[in-house]
Structure formats: structure tokens, C-alpha cells
């Protein structure tokens, strides 16, 4: 999986920024045509929130474990 992601990131870094932006805006345009404005905004919002939560959670596993301990205190099931 890491090799796959590294290959994708390598292709993206070697691609011109104009092509990347064009592809991104094309994807947004398709979403708007298929789902409409509010549903597209909902999808984009949750995608961005998911990205930041994932970046926070997997940047340091000890932070994530402390966060889980606050929500689900260790005890009977862990």
C-alpha cells in the first residue's frame, strides 16, 4: 500500500500544477452536475474534515491513544 501511495505522490509531484488543478475542478464540476450544490458542499466538507482528523490521528499515535482513552476509558473491554 505504501508503495502504491508513494508512486501516486511521485506522479503528482512530477505533474504540472495546471493539470492537477484542472483535474480537481473537473471532479468538483462532475459532483455539482450529479449531486447538486448542497450535497457537493456536504461531500467536500466531510472530505476536508476527514483529512484533518486523519492527519491529526496518524501524525502521533500516542495522541490518538490518549484521545481514545478520554472517550473510551480503559477498563473492562481493553
C-alpha positions in Angstrom: 0.0 0.0 0.0 2.8 2.4 0.8 4.5 1.7 -2.5 1.2 2.5 -4.3 0.8 5.8 -2.4 4.4 6.7 -3.0 4.0 6.1 -6.7 0.9 8.3 -6.8 2.7 11.1 -4.9 5.7 10.8 -7.2 3.4 11.2 -10.3 1.7 14.2 -8.7 4.9 15.9 -7.9 6.2 15.4 -11.4 2.9 16.8 -12.9 2.4 20.4 -13.8 0.2 22.3 -11.3 -2.2 23.4 -14.0 -3.1 19.8 -14.8 -3.7 18.9 -11.1 -6.0 22.0 -10.6 -7.8 21.2 -13.8 -8.5 17.6 -12.7 -9.6 18.8 -9.2 -12.0 21.4 -10.7 -13.3 18.8 -13.2 -14.1 16.5 -10.3 -15.9 19.3 -8.5 -17.8 20.1 -11.6 -18.9 16.5 -12.0 -20.0 16.4 -8.4 -22.0 19.6 -8.9 -23.7 18.2 -12.0 -24.5 14.8 -10.5 -25.5 15.8 -6.9 -26.2 19.5 -6.8 -24.6 22.3 -4.8 -25.6 21.4 -1.2 -24.8 17.7 -1.5 -21.5 18.5 -3.1 -20.7 21.0 -0.4 -21.5 18.3 2.2 -19.2 15.8 0.5 -16.3 18.3 0.2 -16.8 19.4 3.8 -16.7 15.9 5.2 -13.7 15.0 3.0 -11.7 18.0 4.3 -12.7 17.3 7.9 -11.7 13.6 7.4 -8.4 14.6 6.0 -7.6 16.9 9.0 -8.8 14.3 11.6 -6.8 11.6 9.8 -3.7 13.8 9.7 -4.1 14.6 13.4 -4.8 11.0 14.4 -2.0 9.3 12.5 0.7 12.0 13.0 1.4 10.8 16.5 -0.1 7.5 17.7 0.3 8.5 21.4 -2.0 11.5 20.9 -4.6 9.2 19.2 -4.3 6.7 22.1 -4.8 9.5 24.7 -7.8 10.7 22.7 -9.3 7.2 22.7 -8.6 6.9 26.4 -10.6 10.0 27.1 -13.6 8.8 25.0 -13.4 5.1 25.9 -11.6 4.8 29.3 -9.5 1.6 29.6 -11.2 -1.0 31.7 -13.4 -3.9 31.1 -13.1 -4.2 27.3 -9.4 -3.1 26.8 
